[in-house]
Amino acid sequence: MPDILAMHAESRADTPAVLVDPAGGALPSATTFGQLNALVNRAAHAFAALGAQPGDRIVWWGYNSVDAVPL
């Protein structure tokens, strides 16, 4: 299965991937595909250091929120 996030990070690293409008502020803050890919890779390495193996399932138990993105 291709790594879609890594492909986007490579081809459009500076393009916003996650936009957040802080309670109606003038401009939303953004996380780019490059930044998001780096965050996901950091989380993957942390899970691997805790013993997670390819194919293991990891669950997020929390509210749906963009705050969960920057692990």
Phi and psi in degrees as a GROMACS rama.xvg file:
@    title "Ramachandran Plot"
@    xaxis  label "Phi"
@    yaxis  label "Psi"
@TYPE xy
-70.2008  150.197  PRO-2
-88.6563  92.6112  ASP-3
-60.8172  -42.1856  ILE-4
-62.4271  -44.2466  LEU-5
-63.2547  -36.5692  ALA-6
-66.0402  -42.6339  MET-7
-65.6971  -41.0258  HIS-8
-62.2395  -34.4413  ALA-9
-75.6398  -40.9465  GLU-10
-88.7095  -22.2064  SER-11
-148.769  59.4553  ARG-12
-58.3547  -32.2504  ALA-13
-95.2842  4.7417  ASP-14
-83.0719  135.22  THR-15
-60.6452  133.572  PRO-16
-108.092  -34.3948  ALA-17
-130.546  122.47  VAL-18
-111.617  138.576  LEU-19
-128.893  126.575  VAL-20
-99.8678  102.877  ASP-21
-70.7292  86.7058  PRO-22
54.407  47.8882  ALA-23
80.1451  20.0538  GLY-24
-63.6995  169.02  GLY-25
-65.1214  -48.093  ALA-26
-125.027  134.876  LEU-27
-72.553  149.913  PRO-28
-83.4901  155.794  SER-29
-136.905  147.564  ALA-30
-113.541  126.456  THR-31
-81.0596  165.843  THR-32
-59.4091  -37.9091  PHE-33
-63.7457  -44.293  GLY-34
-66.2589  -42.688  GLN-35
-63.2705  -41.6903  LEU-36
-61.7865  -41.4007  ASN-37
-63.8826  -41.0385  ALA-38
-64.0448  -42.9605  LEU-39
-65.1753  -42.1734  VAL-40
-64.444  -38.3916  ASN-41
-62.9497  -42.6282  ARG-42
-64.5886  -42.5694  ALA-43
-61.4072  -41.4715  ALA-44
-67.0228  -36.5329  HIS-45
-65.5427  -42.8853  ALA-46
-64.8641  -39.8675  PHE-47
-62.8176  -38.6136  ALA-48
-65.2653  -24.6816  ALA-49
-88.9548  0.889208  LEU-50
107.194  1.54326  GLY-51
-66.7324  141.067  ALA-52
-116.423  158.303  GLN-53
-54.6612  133.917  PRO-54
95.7086  -16.8465  GLY-55
-67.089  153.042  ASP-56
-105.59  135.154  ARG-57
-123.084  132.413  ILE-58
-108.755  137.287  VAL-59
-95.9663  119.916  TRP-60
-112.046  89.8705  TRP-61
-173.391  -178.649  GLY-62
-71.8455  149.008  TYR-63
-67.5101  113.984  ASN-64
-160.787  146.427  SER-65
-66.5258  -17.4121  VAL-66
-63.6186  -19.2002  ASP-67
-77.8838  -15.4288  ALA-68
-66.6638  -51.4644  VAL-69
-82.5711  57.5867  PRO-70
